[in-house]
Every structure is written in structure tokens, then in C-alpha cells.
């Protein structure tokens, strides 16, 4: 209780064998220094002597039958007791018993006698001797205020003892048997649960009334705490009776399982979990959290619902790759070979990927850009991500974001919810098992938002190299480093991606394929894969290049190659039926067999038919699935000068038609159109395929050309297609999607394209073989469009017989 240093016991015993010490004067005491212990007069308590000086003092006092002075050190951390480090007021005590235990420690049973004040220390070695002045105890007999305090303190002490769960009867008897206010006060102070410094302050309070007030105040506080604790215990017991019954039953079940040896499995399971946590390489704070949850799991019955939740959480933490990854070396030549092997064409895209890999090789821990492949379906965006993973020697994981409308699918659910789980990002990394993987965020443009938050906003942290080093999933509750993950996103349209999210990515556009590129892709990839899928060998079935070209031009019309692969597979399936029925001769699929295998051709070249009459112009349009040709039809009918628009046109396209009509009216004289004829005619502009919504400004040139053709009777050239926005000043303004539009024109059999002169910067993006097959006319004004698009002489037939008849009658 006082002196807990057994390292000095041997020295103390040696000191006890020395010669008898000096004689003491009537006012001198042998001092026994103690730490964190206060003895009061009239109280019997055990004392442990550990230091050599303390043992020597106790042995000398016992040998000579003298009392000792129990005096507390000011600082319990000091190993050696010094005169300056001791309090000045202590208690003299009789040593009732002195025992040396088998382990070498010395125990005293001391009875407190009287307070004393140290006037000076006579000596300090081998034990302390001090000159003291004994303090007489004031009894306060006959003083009303002392008597009142005495009765109050006794009732408080009895109440406190009654509130204890197991009251020692001897202590209760001692309280009731106290015959003086001073002895009762010291007895209560000795057993109060307070700091030793507080007890020392009570010991040093000589005035009896003040001492009793201090003890009564401290005792009142303890009584209030015990009373509240007792009430809370009663309430808790009443509310937890049923739960205690359940706990008792579970404890009994656990005991039965232990007797049967069935709990060994759980213990082994928990031991395996602890070992796995230690081997997972978690950061210090994460490992601390995991061990805390493991301790909770150890105290929890395995039949409880929370046991399964914590176990699943720990499994997730253990399976995540926390350790610092080692990046495999990047071979640029091998990466170039892999890209060429997996994809035909896409030279610009491959060049950018090689640059990306070269930077990663030179700066493995640098903040690499987030690549976003944007293009129509079927052009190879996802397979490009797989090729990047192969080239880097890393594992590949794809996270589909199409239709995601809940923020928790990105950032995870909090563990307070039933069925909570980590978000798609953490689940993908857990599945692949590596922190430096290549993660494909597929269809990032198709995320939605709803009542559960905006997942695009949660993706801002994932795709920001400055923030994703401390990405915090709600389920994990601890940060996870995503900075070593190579993120690659794919999208069909940029417009539906929020601006802040788009700003975090480097956009790389993938246009549609030309017919020649589709042919090469079919020969290298699609035909062998379709033959293998349908169980046919190379020597059993083949398809000619002419047949593939025919399928490309007359059975499919797309920017990518998915439908082409389906049609080729369909042809081989019909061939597989023959071999399944016993056919043995090799089969070569040519153009002649396509009708029997695939049916009638679905698409035809209708450009010449559509522009065989005035008022029809061929425009170029961009769609989410690639470029396409668009026919603009204009007709002049009797009326009052109104403009009618049909074909489910959007607001922007309607405004383009109105601007084109206003431009025609302003230039009617130079175009050879009579103003009076315009006032007596209605102009009807129609875009076929009316069930399909159409919008955008890029049809302005085509609408203007169609209107001029209809009003002048001059036919638009059948081999020409055009695109561009127009202004009321007659300028041709630039538009987007030039590459896709030109490829669509080439696919449709067009040989001349008219493009805005300010789109010359897009010329290099057009595939070289397409550039060689087409003639390009760059337009500054609409006058150049009319000069290059219309035939020089009017058509022989009248563009509008109904109008001619009306004019004749007039």
C-alpha cells in the first residue's frame, strides 16, 4: 500500500543485522516514509516496507519496542526518500506485527496513535530519525456544534455502509462504537475512497470542526453517487431481466459446448482471424480498429446477429490489399505489340496509350491522368482497357456504372444498416486482390441521381489524384489509398457527364470504323472467334472477303462491329447445322450464299433516288452510335408564305430551318427567285424517319441548299453530302463530329463532302483511306455551298406540279 519496491529488501535485511542504533530523545521518532498511503490515529492498517531505509527503520523500531512515525512523501515517483521531499505532519504508530514473507517482502500491521509535526530531521541514513512535536487531539466534548456534527457524521457513515453491496459488520460496529468526534472523523476519513492527497489534507487539518466538515462533505458526495448508482442498478435490473435470462441461457449453452468440445472451433476461428489481421499489412490505425472489433467478437455469442456483421466486416478488412504494391516493369515494345495484337487501327489512341505507359514507367508513383474513352458502342473501348492492363502486367477489374443512382453504391453503406456492404470501388479492389490494378469504370455517362444522393458527386473524390489517396468508404470507416489504381472510364456521350467530373478526366475520342477497317477486324478477330464459338474448325468453314464486305454494307449500318459479329456468327451457325447433320465437305461462304443464310439485304444505297428531284439535300448527322446521313426534303405548295416543319425536329433544328428560310428570302434576287412567288407559296421542310427525334444546328447548310433547290428547280448533286451551321449573314460555322460524319458519308457511297472551312483542324482525324476516296470542299459562305452542290441547269420536270397548275389558273 505504501512502499512497493522489493529490490531493496536484501539491503534492508543486511541493515537489520547492524549494531543497535543511537538512543532517542523523548521528542524523537524513527520515521517510516511511505508513498500513496495515509494512516489515521485509531486505525489499524497493513504497511509494506520495500526500500532498504524503510526496512531498517521498521526492524529497529520492532527490536527496540519503539513506535514509528508514518510520514508520506510529497512525490510518489521519487525512489529515495529525502527530508525535503516529505510532508511535515504524520501519525505515530505502534507496530503490532512484523512479518517477512517468503518472497522477501516485509509487512507491518500498524496501529495509528497520535498526530505529530516534524520540526527537523536528525539524520537520514541508514534510516530517518526526526525531532517531532506531538499534537493533542481536540475532543470537543460538551460543545453543541461538535456534538451535532458528530451525530450527522455517524448517520452519514451508517447510510453509506448500508448502500454498499456487502457491508463489513466489523466496520459498521466500529462506526457505531466510536466514542469521540475525533476518532469517528479519522475512522471515516481512513476508509473514504478519495485521493491520498485529500486524505493528507484531512490529516493536516487540526481544527476538529473544520476536519469534520471536510469529511462530511466528501462522504455526502459519495453517498449521493452510491444512491444514484443503486437506483440505476434497480432500473437496469428491471429492464434487463429478460435479457439476463437470455444471456444466462447462452452462457449455459456455451458451457455445455465447452464440455462437449464444440467451442474449440470458435476459438480456432478467432485465433485465425487475429493471425490474418497481423499478416494483412494494415496501417496502424486500421489494424487498431480491426483488433478492437476482434475483441468485441470474442465477447459476443456466435448466435447473435451482430456476430455475423462484425465477422463480415473483419473479412472485408483482411481481404483488402493494404500492403504497398510492387509495380511490375513496363516494356514499351511489348505494350505496343499487345495493342497491335488486340486492336486494328486506332493509331492515335494507341499512341496516346503508349505515352501514358511511358510516363507510368518513368514515374511509377506519380499522379497519372484519368483516361476516358468516348465513342459509339462496339468500337472497342472496354477491350482497350483490358489491353492496357495486359501491357502494364496488372490485373484488370471492370466496374459497371450504368444505371447506378445511389451514392452508397460508390461510397458504401454505413454498418448501422442491415445488409450493409462496401461500395463498388472497394468491392472491385477486394475482388481483384491488388491495389495497383487497372479499374475500368464502364458507362460513366449513364449514372443517374435520385433520393439517395448523386453517385457522380461521390465519383469526384475517386477520380481526383489529389484526394483519392485517403478515400473513405462508409462501410470500412477508415481511409483506403486509391492513388495506385489506374482508372480508365468509358462513355458514349460526353454531354451527360457532369462538368466537374468531366474536368477530372482526359477525354480520348474513338470514332466509327471505315469499311476497310471493319473488313480487317472481321478477318483478324470476328471470323476466327465466330468459327470457334460455333464449334467449327478452320478447315471446315470459311467466308470470303467479298461476303464480309457485303455484310458490312447491306446487312449492318453501325459505327462499331457488334452487329457485324452477330451476322457473321449467324452465318456460321447455319453452317454448323449442316455439319451437325453429317455434312463433311468444307463450306466456303460467298456472296451468293448470303441470301440463304442471312435473308434479304436490310440496307440499300438510296442516295441517288432521294436526290433525283429538286428540293432534296443529303446532310450529315452525328448520333450517339456514330455518324449517319440525313435527308432534308423541301417542297413549295400554294399558300401565304408560311414555313411548315415536320419530322419531329428539336428546337435548335427548327431554328436552323427558320434561319435558312430567312436567308433565302434575303437573297432571293441573287438566287433568281421571285419575291412574289414566295408570298403566294408555303414552304414545307420535312426530315424523313419522323419517329426518330432529331436536333442540332449542323443541318443548316443542308436545309438552305434544299430550300434553294426546291425554289429554283435545280437538283442537288447525288454524290454530295454536307454539314455545317449557318448564320443570317450567310457564313458557314463549324460543327462537331466531323470524323464520324465523314465516315458515314463514305459508308453510304458519297464521293464529295462539303464541310465548314473552320473545321479543317479535324481533317487529320479522318482515316487516310477515307480521305483518299472522298473529295473535300471547304465552305466559308452559303454561296459556295450553292455553287458546289446544285446542278447548273434546272430539272426537266417541274418540282411542284400542283403549284404550276395553280399559277396557270391565276
Residue pairs with C-beta under 8 A, 6 or more apart in sequence:
1 34
1 36
1 37
1 45
1 46
1 47
1 48
2 34
2 35
2 36
2 37
2 47
2 48
2 49
3 33
3 34
3 35
3 47
3 48
3 49
3 50
3 51
3 54
4 35
4 48
4 50
5 50
5 51
5 79
6 50
6 103
6 104
6 105
7 50
8 50
8 51
8 52
8 53
8 54
8 55
9 50
9 52
9 55
9 104
9 105
9 106
10 104
11 52
11 55
12 49
12 51
12 52
12 53
12 54
12 55
12 56
12 59
12 106
13 55
13 100
14 52
15 52
15 53
15 55
15 56
15 59
15 126
15 127
16 55
16 56
16 59
16 60
16 63
18 56
18 126
20 63
20 64
21 60
21 64
21 127
22 129
24 30
24 66
24 129
25 131
27 131
27 132
27 133
27 134
28 122
28 129
28 130
28 131
28 132
29 67
29 68
29 69
29 92
29 116
29 129
29 130
29 132
30 57
30 60
30 61
30 66
30 67
30 68
30 69
30 127
30 128
30 129
31 57
31 68
31 69
31 71
31 86
31 90
31 118
31 121
31 127
31 128
31 129
31 130
32 47
32 49
32 54
32 57
32 58
32 61
32 68
32 69
32 70
32 71
32 108
33 51
33 53
33 54
33 71
33 72
33 73
33 81
33 86
33 128
34 47
34 54
34 70
34 71
34 72
34 73
35 72
35 73
35 76
36 72
36 76
36 196
37 47
37 70
37 72
37 196
38 72
38 190
38 196
38 199
38 200
38 203
39 45
39 47
39 70
39 90
39 91
39 93
39 110
39 112
39 190
40 91
40 112
40 186
40 187
40 189
40 190
40 199
40 203
41 91
41 112
41 113
41 114
41 115
41 137
41 182
41 183
41 186
42 111
42 112
42 183
42 186
42 187
43 111
43 112
43 186
43 187
43 190
44 96
44 109
44 110
44 111
44 112
45 109
45 110
45 112
45 190
46 107
46 108
46 109
46 110
47 70
47 107
47 108
47 109
47 110
48 105
48 106
48 107
48 108
49 55
49 57
49 58
49 105
49 106
49 107
49 108
50 105
50 106
51 79
51 80
51 81
52 126
53 80
53 81
53 124
53 125
53 126
53 127
53 128
54 81
54 127
55 106
56 126
56 127
57 68
57 127
57 128
58 68
58 95
58 98
58 106
58 108
59 98
60 66
60 127
61 67
61 68
61 95
62 95
62 98
67 92
67 93
67 94
67 95
67 113
68 92
68 93
68 95
68 110
69 90
69 91
69 92
69 93
69 116
69 118
69 130
69 132
70 90
70 91
70 92
70 93
70 110
70 112
71 86
71 87
71 90
71 118
71 130
72 86
72 87
72 90
72 196
72 200
73 81
73 85
73 86
73 87
74 85
74 86
74 87
75 85
78 85
81 128
82 124
83 121
83 124
83 128
86 118
87 200
87 204
88 117
88 118
89 115
89 116
89 117
89 118
89 135
89 200
89 203
89 204
90 115
90 116
90 118
90 203
91 112
91 113
91 114
91 115
91 116
91 203
92 112
92 113
92 114
92 115
92 116
92 132
92 134
93 110
93 111
93 112
93 113
94 110
94 111
94 113
95 108
95 109
95 110
96 109
96 110
96 111
97 107
97 108
97 109
98 106
98 107
98 108
98 109
99 106
99 107
99 108
100 106
100 107
101 107
112 186
114 134
114 135
114 137
115 134
115 135
115 137
115 203
115 206
116 132
116 133
116 134
116 135
117 132
117 133
117 135
118 130
118 131
118 132
119 130
119 131
119 132
119 133
120 130
120 131
121 128
121 129
121 130
121 131
122 129
122 130
122 131
123 129
135 206
137 182
137 208
138 182
138 206
138 207
138 208
139 180
139 181
139 182
139 208
140 146
140 147
140 150
140 181
140 182
140 208
140 209
141 180
145 209
146 181
146 208
146 209
146 212
147 181
149 181
149 209
149 212
149 213
149 216
150 181
150 184
150 212
152 216
153 181
153 184
153 185
153 188
153 212
153 215
153 216
153 219
154 175
154 176
154 178
154 184
156 216
156 219
156 220
156 223
157 175
157 184
157 188
157 219
158 172
158 175
158 176
159 223
160 219
160 222
160 223
160 226
161 167
161 168
161 171
161 172
161 175
163 223
163 226
163 227
163 230
164 226
171 191
174 187
175 184
175 187
175 188
178 184
178 187
181 208
181 212
182 208
185 208
185 211
185 212
185 215
188 215
188 219
189 199
189 202
189 203
189 211
189 215
190 199
192 199
192 215
192 218
192 219
192 222
193 222
194 218
198 218
201 214
202 211
202 214
202 215
205 211
205 214
237 244
250 301
250 303
254 263
254 301
257 263
266 302
270 294
270 297
270 298
273 294
273 297
273 311
273 314
273 318
274 291
274 294
276 318
277 287
277 290
277 291
277 294
277 314
277 317
277 318
278 287
280 287
280 290
280 317
280 318
280 320
280 322
280 323
281 322
281 323
281 324
282 290
282 317
282 322
283 322
285 478
286 317
286 322
286 478
289 317
289 477
289 478
290 314
290 317
290 318
293 310
293 313
293 314
294 314
296 310
297 307
297 310
297 311
297 314
300 306
300 307
300 310
301 307
309 415
309 420
313 415
313 475
316 422
316 426
316 430
316 475
316 476
317 476
319 430
319 433
320 426
320 429
320 430
320 476
320 480
321 429
321 433
321 434
321 435
322 435
323 435
325 434
325 435
325 436
325 484
327 364
327 394
327 436
327 484
328 392
328 393
328 394
329 361
329 393
330 357
330 358
330 360
330 361
330 391
330 392
330 393
332 354
332 357
332 358
332 361
334 391
335 353
335 354
335 357
335 391
335 392
336 350
336 354
338 387
338 390
338 391
339 350
339 353
339 354
339 387
339 391
340 350
342 383
342 386
342 387
342 390
343 350
343 380
343 383
343 384
343 387
344 517
344 520
344 521
344 524
344 525
345 513
345 517
345 520
345 521
345 767
346 380
346 384
346 510
348 765
349 373
349 384
349 508
349 510
352 371
352 508
353 371
353 384
353 387
353 388
353 391
356 368
356 369
356 371
356 388
357 388
357 391
357 392
359 366
359 368
360 366
360 368
360 392
360 486
365 484
367 465
367 466
367 483
368 465
368 486
369 505
369 506
370 463
370 465
370 487
370 488
370 489
370 504
370 505
370 506
371 487
371 488
371 489
371 505
371 506
371 508
372 444
372 488
372 489
372 490
372 491
372 502
372 505
372 506
372 507
372 508
373 381
373 384
373 385
373 488
373 489
373 490
373 491
373 508
373 510
374 490
374 491
374 492
374 493
374 494
374 507
374 508
374 509
374 510
375 381
375 492
375 509
375 510
375 511
375 512
375 559
376 492
376 510
376 511
376 512
376 558
376 559
376 560
376 623
376 624
376 625
376 626
376 740
377 492
377 558
377 559
377 560
377 562
377 625
378 558
378 559
378 560
378 561
378 562
378 563
379 510
379 511
379 512
379 513
379 559
379 560
379 561
380 510
380 560
381 490
381 510
382 398
382 440
382 442
382 490
384 488
385 396
385 398
385 438
385 440
385 488
385 490
386 396
386 440
388 438
388 486
388 488
389 395
389 396
389 437
389 438
389 486
390 396
392 438
392 486
394 434
394 436
394 437
394 438
394 486
395 432
395 433
395 434
395 437
395 438
396 432
396 437
396 438
396 440
397 428
397 429
397 431
397 432
397 437
397 438
397 439
397 440
398 428
398 439
398 440
398 442
399 424
399 425
399 428
399 439
399 440
399 441
399 442
400 442
400 443
401 424
401 441
401 442
401 443
401 444
401 446
401 447
401 455
402 442
402 443
402 446
402 447
403 446
403 447
403 448
404 410
404 424
404 447
404 448
404 455
405 447
405 448
405 449
405 450
405 452
405 455
406 450
406 452
406 453
406 455
407 452
407 453
407 454
407 455
407 457
407 458
408 423
408 452
408 453
408 474
409 423
409 424
409 455
410 423
410 424
410 425
410 455
410 458
410 459
410 462
411 423
411 458
411 472
411 473
411 474
412 420
412 421
412 422
412 423
412 426
412 473
412 474
412 475
412 476
413 419
413 420
413 421
413 474
413 475
414 420
414 474
414 475
415 475
415 477
420 475
421 427
421 475
422 430
422 473
422 475
422 476
423 458
423 473
423 474
423 475
425 439
425 462
425 471
425 473
425 482
426 473
426 475
426 476
426 480
428 437
428 439
429 435
429 437
429 439
429 480
429 482
429 485
435 481
435 482
435 484
435 485
436 484
436 485
436 486
437 485
437 486
438 485
438 486
438 488
439 485
439 486
439 487
439 488
440 488
440 489
440 490
441 459
441 487
441 488
441 489
441 490
442 489
442 490
443 490
443 491
443 492
444 459
444 489
444 490
444 491
444 497
444 501
445 491
445 492
445 493
445 494
445 496
445 497
446 491
446 492
446 496
447 455
447 456
447 459
448 455
449 455
449 456
456 497
456 498
456 501
457 498
459 501
460 467
460 500
460 501
460 504
461 467
461 468
461 471
462 468
462 471
462 482
462 487
463 487
463 489
463 501
463 504
463 505
464 504
465 483
468 481
468 482
468 483
468 485
469 481
469 482
469 483
470 479
470 480
470 481
471 479
471 480
471 481
471 482
472 478
472 479
472 480
473 480
489 505
491 497
492 624
492 625
493 624
494 502
494 507
509 739
511 559
511 626
511 627
511 739
511 740
511 743
511 765
512 558
512 559
512 560
512 626
512 627
512 739
512 740
512 743
512 744
513 521
513 559
513 560
513 561
513 743
514 743
514 746
514 747
514 767
514 769
514 770
515 549
515 552
515 553
515 746
515 747
516 769
517 767
518 552
518 561
518 564
519 545
519 548
519 549
519 552
521 561
522 548
522 552
522 561
522 564
522 565
522 568
523 545
523 548
526 561
526 564
526 565
526 568
527 543
527 548
527 568
528 538
529 565
530 565
530 568
530 569
530 572
531 537
531 538
531 541
531 572
533 569
533 572
534 569
534 572
534 573
534 575
534 576
535 576
536 572
536 575
536 576
536 579
539 586
540 575
540 579
540 586
540 587
541 572
541 575
541 576
541 579
541 586
541 587
541 588
541 589
542 586
542 587
542 588
542 589
543 568
543 571
543 572
543 588
543 589
543 590
544 588
544 589
544 590
544 591
546 590
546 591
547 589
547 590
547 591
547 593
547 594
548 568
550 591
550 594
551 564
551 567
551 568
551 571
551 594
551 598
552 564
553 603
553 747
554 601
554 602
554 603
554 604
555 563
555 567
555 594
555 598
555 601
555 602
555 603
556 563
556 564
556 567
556 602
556 603
557 602
557 603
557 628
557 747
558 564
558 625
558 626
559 625
559 626
559 627
559 740
559 743
560 625
560 626
567 598
570 597
570 598
571 589
571 593
571 594
571 597
571 598
572 589
574 596
574 597
575 587
575 589
575 597
578 587
579 587
589 597
595 601
605 748
605 749
607 618
607 629
607 718
607 719
607 748
607 749
607 750
608 718
610 616
610 618
610 631
611 617
611 618
611 715
611 716
611 717
611 718
612 715
612 718
613 715
613 795
613 797
613 799
614 709
614 710
614 712
614 713
614 714
614 715
614 716
614 794
614 795
614 799
615 633
615 634
615 635
615 636
615 706
615 707
615 709
615 710
615 799
616 631
616 632
616 633
616 634
616 706
616 709
616 716
617 631
617 632
617 634
617 702
617 703
617 705
617 706
617 709
617 716
617 722
617 789
618 629
618 630
618 631
618 632
618 702
618 716
618 720
618 721
618 722
618 750
619 629
619 630
619 631
619 632
619 698
619 699
619 701
619 702
619 703
619 721
619 722
619 723
620 627
620 628
620 629
620 630
620 698
620 702
620 721
620 722
620 723
620 741
620 742
620 744
620 745
620 753
621 627
621 628
621 629
621 630
621 694
621 696
621 698
621 699
621 723
621 741
621 744
622 628
622 696
622 698
622 736
622 737
622 740
622 741
626 740
626 743
626 744
627 737
627 739
627 740
627 741
627 742
627 743
627 744
627 745
628 744
629 721
629 744
629 745
629 748
629 750
630 687
630 694
630 699
630 702
631 687
631 688
632 685
632 687
632 699
632 702
632 703
632 705
632 706
633 685
633 686
633 687
633 688
633 706
634 683
634 684
634 685
634 686
634 703
634 706
634 707
634 709
634 710
635 683
635 684
635 686
635 710
635 799
635 800
636 681
636 682
636 683
636 684
636 710
636 711
636 799
636 800
636 803
637 681
637 682
637 684
637 800
637 802
637 803
638 680
638 681
638 682
638 802
638 803
638 806
639 680
639 681
639 682
640 679
640 680
640 682
641 678
641 679
641 680
641 681
641 682
642 682
642 683
643 657
643 658
643 661
643 682
643 683
643 685
644 682
644 683
644 684
644 685
645 654
645 657
645 685
645 686
646 684
646 685
646 686
646 687
646 690
647 686
647 687
647 688
647 689
647 690
647 694
648 690
648 691
648 692
648 693
648 694
649 657
649 687
649 694
649 695
650 693
650 694
650 695
650 696
651 695
652 695
652 696
652 697
653 687
653 694
653 695
653 696
653 697
653 699
655 697
656 697
656 699
656 700
656 703
656 725
656 726
657 685
657 703
659 700
659 726
659 727
659 728
660 700
660 703
660 704
660 707
660 726
661 683
661 685
661 707
662 728
663 704
663 726
663 728
663 730
663 782
664 671
664 673
664 704
664 707
664 708
664 711
665 675
665 678
666 728
667 730
668 674
668 675
668 678
669 675
671 708
671 711
671 712
671 786
672 712
673 708
673 711
673 712
677 711
678 711
681 803
683 707
683 710
683 711
685 703
685 706
685 707
687 694
687 699
696 735
697 725
697 733
697 735
698 723
698 724
698 725
698 735
698 736
698 737
698 741
699 723
700 724
700 725
700 726
700 733
701 722
701 723
701 724
701 725
701 726
701 732
701 754
701 779
701 782
701 785
702 722
702 723
704 726
704 782
704 785
704 786
705 716
705 722
705 785
705 786
705 789
705 790
706 716
708 714
708 786
708 790
709 715
709 716
709 790
710 799
710 800
712 790
712 794
713 794
713 795
713 798
713 799
714 790
714 791
714 792
714 793
714 794
714 795
715 790
715 791
715 795
716 789
716 790
716 791
717 752
717 789
717 790
717 791
719 750
719 751
719 752
720 750
720 751
720 752
720 753
720 754
720 788
720 789
721 745
721 748
721 750
721 752
721 753
721 754
722 753
722 754
722 755
722 779
722 785
722 789
723 735
723 738
723 741
723 753
723 754
723 755
723 756
724 732
724 733
724 734
724 735
724 754
724 755
724 756
724 759
724 779
724 785
725 732
725 733
725 734
725 735
725 756
726 732
726 733
726 782
727 733
730 781
730 782
730 783
731 780
731 781
731 782
732 756
732 757
732 779
732 780
732 781
732 782
732 784
732 785
733 756
733 758
734 756
734 758
734 759
735 756
735 759
738 755
738 759
738 762
738 763
738 765
738 766
739 762
739 765
739 766
741 753
742 753
742 755
742 766
742 770
742 774
743 766
743 767
743 770
745 753
745 774
746 770
746 773
746 774
750 774
751 773
751 774
751 775
752 774
752 775
752 777
752 788
753 774
753 775
753 776
753 777
754 777
754 778
754 779
754 785
754 788
754 789
755 776
755 777
755 778
755 779
756 778
756 779
757 778
757 779
757 780
759 778
760 778
763 771
763 776
777 784
777 788
779 785
779 788
798 804
